[in-house]
Amino acid sequence: MSFSFRDTLLPVFTLALMTSQAAAASKSPVPPPSAGAKVTELAKGLNHPWSLAFLPDNQGALITERSGHLRLWKPDGGLSAPLKGVPRVWASGQAGLWDVRLSPDFASNRRVYLTFAHPGEKGEPHAALGYGTLSADNKTLSNFKVVFSQQPALQSGINLGGRMAFDEKGNIFLSTGDNNQRLNAQHLNQLQGKILRLTPEGGVPKDNPFVHDRNAKPQIWTYGNRNPQGLAINPWSGALWETEHGPRGGDEVNLPQAGKNYGWPLATFGINYSGQPIPEAKGTTLAGAEDPIYYWEISPALSGMAFYNAQKFLQWKNSLFVGALAGKSLIRLTLDGDKVTHEERLLGDRKERIREVQVGGDGFVYVLTDESDGKLLKISPQS
């Protein structure tokens, strides 16, 4: 299969896209596109917001800013001042404060998990995971504890991962990027370019795939991942799904399964930013490695993702929403089981980078725009 690649900085939301071989071979009828989206601006003035987590009982949502602040947005009160007790972060390039998620047992322990670039004893940055206890007034994180710090230190502020998701046992999937050290994604004695699986206290679950391999890091769940920027549990199957940045082209949707190799950098549909091939690449597929279930020839620069499992808007049934940074749009993928049958671009007219996507308890879709004047938007179909 031959491909022509174009610069990801072009207005890619207007260009035709390639699907994966499996999706392209699908003969499922294409549903008619929705008439667009209705957008309600709920908050603005956020400094490169990165992640969003809704509190129970309509108390609002916690929002991270990459610069290191955690804020609370309330439907009736707007944005709060930065919460106290948030750990210091190393903010440079893509590094800073990333994901925020509530513990599955939040109702009893009020535990809030954060991922971030953590400055070590000498100021060197490490990708980290930790948690604190949210006060009853939602203004403070107390007793913050770092439970995992990636070693060795990060070499740069690019390709860092930083997403997390909880499995049905309460264990934590945590993504790490290759940090622009491509072949380390294939090395099981390195943590770069992986999806890890950790206990709530940062330990190693006994059923992780490499716990008995002395030559592998026991935290590893999958390897051969370039820069996983979205993690979510499929509500219908219970399986973990992932969105991943390719280089210049080759963004992917994957189903990360225990112990499996996802190919990077030996297999990729992308090329280097210089326009030259990836030096280590052997083709678009690799024997013994997993192919993506969907990919893009032209990179939208995928980010956060969320399955639509609400009943409010039936036209969005069986959808996966994905943010696009370079593509400056909200991508809606229609699913048939594990197959993508249709793609729709929303919000492209706004020309804003979409960093985070979540579905609220009210059935609306909420997104964060990754700008110096970032916004929280509520999205519904245009009726």
Buried (B, 14 or more C-beta within 10 A) or exposed (E): EEEEBEEBEEEBBEEEBBBBEBBEEBEEEEEEEBEBBEBEEBBBEBBBBBBBBBBEEEEBBBBBBBBBBBBBBBEEEBBBEBBEBBBEBBBEEBBBBBBBBBBBEBEEBBBBBBBBBBBBEEEEBBBBBBBBBBBEEBBBBEEBEBBBBBEEBBBBBBBBBBBBBBBEEEBBBBBBBBBBBBBBBBBBEBBBBBBBBBBBEBEBBEEBBBBEBEEBBBBBBBBBBBBBBBBBBBEEEEBBBBBBBBBBBBBBBBBBEBBBBBBBBBBBBBBBEEEEEBEBBEEBBBEEBBBBBBBBBBBBBBBBBBBBBBEBBEBBEBBBBBBBBBBBBBBBBBBEEBBBBBBBBBBBEBEBBBBBBBBBEEBBBBBBBBBEEBBBBBBBBEE
